[in-house]
Structure formats: structure tokens, C-alpha cells
Amino acid sequence: MSKLTGFTGLSRRSSAKETQERSKSQEKITTVSTRRNITTGTPPMPLRLTENDRANLNLWLEALEEGSGKNITAAKLFRGLINMKDKINTKVLIRSINDVT
């Protein structure tokens, strides 16, 4: 009996596994730099505001967007405030927080 030649289901699966293993072993080439401080695993910070405070925050964000020409969210606003925390007068800030609460 002569040996059968050609592709069978088993030979196709084994050749597919070999090509997958070969592609995994090659090193990946990245052309885009990765960001360092990505917070995908960080839970969102809840912000409880009254309707008036939420409206005032939205008005402030709209004014900042008009001034900068970029989309500004509450998260960007907080990051900006954190970035300039050394320039903010702490006593005035605490007094303002006490007046609001």
C-alpha cells in the first residue's frame, strides 16, 4: 500500500500550532511609546455634588474650555489643581471649604 499524501485535519492543526508558536517566540517591535502613569486599574473617584454645585462646576468647565480651546473634564480639572497645589493659598482654601460646609 502506498502512503497517502496530502493535508488531513490532524496535519492542518499541527501546522497551525507550529506557526502560532513561531510567531509568539519572535520579539515584538513597538513603534509607539508607552505611557507611564496609566490608571486603568484605579477605581473612579465619586464626586457627590448638589444640583447647584454640579451646575456651577459645569459652568466653570465650560469657561475653561472656551479659554483653552480644548475639552476639559472634571478629572482634568482635578489633575490641574493637584499640579498647582503648592501655588494655592492653603489658609484661604480651608476658609472657603469651611464656608461652604
FENLINLIN-V225651 format. One record per pair of residues at least 4 apart in sequence whose ideal C-beta (glycine too) atoms are under 8 Angstrom apart, sorted by sequence separation. I is the first residue (numbers start at 1). J is the second residue. If there is no record, write none. Layout:
# FENLINLIN-V225651
I|J  I|J
This chain:
# FENLINLIN-V225651
7|11  8|12  9|13  10|14  11|15  12|16  13|17  14|18  15|19  16|20  17|21  18|22  19|23  20|24  21|25  22|26  30|34  49|53  50|54  51|55  52|56  53|57  54|58  55|59  56|60  57|61  58|62  59|63  60|64  61|65  62|66  63|67  64|68  65|69  68|72  72|76  73|77  74|78  75|79  76|80  77|81  78|82  79|83  80|84  81|85  84|88  88|92  89|93  90|94  91|95  92|96  93|97  94|98  95|99  96|100  97|101  7|12  49|54  65|70  72|77  88|93  65|71  65|72  81|88  49|57  64|72  61|72  61|73  61|74  64|77  61|77  57|74  60|77  47|74  45|78
